[in-house]
Amino acid sequence: MAKNKQKVAVVSGGSRGLGLGICSMLVQEGYAVATFSRKRTTELDDLMASVPGRMYWQSVDVADQSQIVNFLRNVKKELGRCGYLVNSAGMANEGLLTMMKNSEISRMIQVNLDGSIRLAQACVKHMLVGGGGAIVNVSSVVGVRGFKGVAAYGATKAALDGFTRGLAKEVGSIGIRVNSVAPGFMETEMTAELTEKQKRRIVRQTPLNRLGTVGDVASAIRFLLSDESRFITGQTIVVDGGLTV
Ligand SMILES: NC(=O)c1ccc[n+]([C@@H]2O[C@H](COP(=O)([O-])OP(=O)(O)OC[C@H]3O[C@@H](n4cnc5c(N)ncnc54)[C@H](OP(=O)(O)O)[C@@H]3O)[C@@H](O)[C@H]2O)c1
């Protein structure tokens, strides 16, 4: 397909976990996909090798705005103008708030909130020129309900949902939709420290009786990027098997 006809999606944090699953699903759907992380992984190398010329990766720290601007300039050159964004890069420092270092709290706010806002701001400028687009911010059930040990992380995710609603109002009239997907617990590197006992407890509390998978969440994101969801904006879709119902 000619470069200017391609649907170009930017996915932050595509080296592993949910971000990698989203990249894989979107290239299968026919999107050209640009992604970044600080480090590359063999899983991402394998995916990129399987779709030559349809993916782009660069090392970027999402907390550094100059790196974001440079990345988007290169994406335009390599694949075309970005029309879709998934803000998936994120980090979680867990622990009781009273025990947490200020540097850990600040870093989470910089990566999960500032980084996502700045990346959306830069992508919206590209979408404006391109005549529209769609954005999905990956928040969390932890931002929807309170959970012990993740108060600061949950605050960054609840703020991201607030950002989704505000931005949706700002850019709806110019053809850009903005939604959040709030996953429940998925088995990725981020949840690797959960014990088997903790996982069993989460499963017991989940009406659909299992933990989530990357595919469960990526499917909801694919829907929110697609024209199938053309009248949905400003929403947070919870994908948690009913855990928070
Ligand atoms: N796993 C869950 O149960 C769960 C539940 C609810 C919500 N979420 C959310 O879902 C999203 C994806 O989580 P995941 O489980 O897939 O996490 P993960 O396996 O830890 O992957 C995180 C991704 O983000 C990238 N990343 C982290 N910090 C970054 C930075 N400063 N700059 C650029 N890239 C950065 C990582 O690459 P590098 O480390 O190489 O930079 C990696 O590609 C996150 O926003 C998370 O909060 C996860």
PDBQT file of the ligand as one rigid body, heavy atoms in Angstrom, charges set to zero:
ROOT
HETATM    1  N1  LIG A 301      -0.203  -6.199  33.644  1.00  0.00    +0.000 N 
HETATM    2  C1  LIG A 301      -1.334  -5.841  34.216  1.00  0.00    +0.000 C 
HETATM    3  O1  LIG A 301      -1.981  -6.608  34.941  1.00  0.00    +0.000 OA
HETATM    4  C2  LIG A 301      -1.908  -4.467  33.985  1.00  0.00    +0.000 A 
HETATM    5  C3  LIG A 301      -3.156  -4.174  34.551  1.00  0.00    +0.000 A 
HETATM    6  C4  LIG A 301      -3.725  -2.927  34.332  1.00  0.00    +0.000 A 
HETATM    7  C5  LIG A 301      -3.056  -1.995  33.562  1.00  0.00    +0.000 A 
HETATM    8  N2  LIG A 301      -1.834  -2.292  33.035  1.00  0.00    +0.000 N 
HETATM    9  C6  LIG A 301      -1.190  -1.250  32.207  1.00  0.00    +0.000 C 
HETATM   10  O2  LIG A 301      -0.969  -1.787  30.917  1.00  0.00    +0.000 OA
HETATM   11  C7  LIG A 301       0.181  -1.155  30.329  1.00  0.00    +0.000 C 
HETATM   12  C8  LIG A 301       1.146  -2.223  29.847  1.00  0.00    +0.000 C 
HETATM   13  O3  LIG A 301       1.532  -3.000  30.981  1.00  0.00    +0.000 OA
HETATM   14  P1  LIG A 301       2.316  -4.385  30.841  1.00  0.00    +0.000 P 
HETATM   15  O4  LIG A 301       1.753  -5.298  31.870  1.00  0.00    +0.000 OA
HETATM   16  O5  LIG A 301       2.381  -4.804  29.433  1.00  0.00    +0.000 OA
HETATM   17  O6  LIG A 301       3.773  -3.906  31.371  1.00  0.00    +0.000 OA
HETATM   18  P2  LIG A 301       5.222  -4.464  31.026  1.00  0.00    +0.000 P 
HETATM   19  O7  LIG A 301       5.175  -5.878  30.610  1.00  0.00    +0.000 OA
HETATM   20  O8  LIG A 301       6.059  -4.069  32.192  1.00  0.00    +0.000 OA
HETATM   21  O9  LIG A 301       5.641  -3.557  29.746  1.00  0.00    +0.000 OA
HETATM   22  C9  LIG A 301       5.799  -2.177  29.878  1.00  0.00    +0.000 C 
HETATM   23  C10 LIG A 301       6.238  -1.594  28.538  1.00  0.00    +0.000 C 
HETATM   24  O10 LIG A 301       6.412  -0.175  28.701  1.00  0.00    +0.000 OA
HETATM   25  C11 LIG A 301       7.757   0.177  28.363  1.00  0.00    +0.000 C 
HETATM   26  N3  LIG A 301       8.198   1.270  29.221  1.00  0.00    +0.000 N 
HETATM   27  C12 LIG A 301       8.236   1.301  30.579  1.00  0.00    +0.000 A 
HETATM   28  N4  LIG A 301       8.766   2.475  30.984  1.00  0.00    +0.000 NA
HETATM   29  C13 LIG A 301       9.049   3.186  29.864  1.00  0.00    +0.000 A 
HETATM   30  C14 LIG A 301       9.638   4.462  29.629  1.00  0.00    +0.000 A 
HETATM   31  N5  LIG A 301      10.045   5.254  30.631  1.00  0.00    +0.000 N 
HETATM   32  N6  LIG A 301       9.786   4.888  28.343  1.00  0.00    +0.000 NA
HETATM   33  C15 LIG A 301       9.399   4.090  27.308  1.00  0.00    +0.000 A 
HETATM   34  N7  LIG A 301       8.860   2.886  27.468  1.00  0.00    +0.000 NA
HETATM   35  C16 LIG A 301       8.690   2.433  28.732  1.00  0.00    +0.000 A 
HETATM   36  C17 LIG A 301       8.578  -1.091  28.602  1.00  0.00    +0.000 C 
HETATM   37  O11 LIG A 301       9.788  -1.112  27.870  1.00  0.00    +0.000 OA
HETATM   38  P3  LIG A 301      11.221  -0.641  28.535  1.00  0.00    +0.000 P 
HETATM   39  O12 LIG A 301      11.220  -1.119  29.947  1.00  0.00    +0.000 OA
HETATM   40  O13 LIG A 301      12.287  -1.243  27.664  1.00  0.00    +0.000 OA
HETATM   41  O14 LIG A 301      11.229   0.852  28.426  1.00  0.00    +0.000 OA
HETATM   42  C18 LIG A 301       7.589  -2.134  28.061  1.00  0.00    +0.000 C 
HETATM   43  O15 LIG A 301       7.632  -2.149  26.661  1.00  0.00    +0.000 OA
HETATM   44  C19 LIG A 301       0.771  -0.242  31.422  1.00  0.00    +0.000 C 
HETATM   45  O16 LIG A 301       0.348   1.085  31.191  1.00  0.00    +0.000 OA
HETATM   46  C20 LIG A 301       0.157  -0.795  32.699  1.00  0.00    +0.000 C 
HETATM   47  O17 LIG A 301       0.087   0.184  33.703  1.00  0.00    +0.000 OA
HETATM   48  C21 LIG A 301      -1.245  -3.503  33.216  1.00  0.00    +0.000 A 
ENDROOT
TORSDOF 0
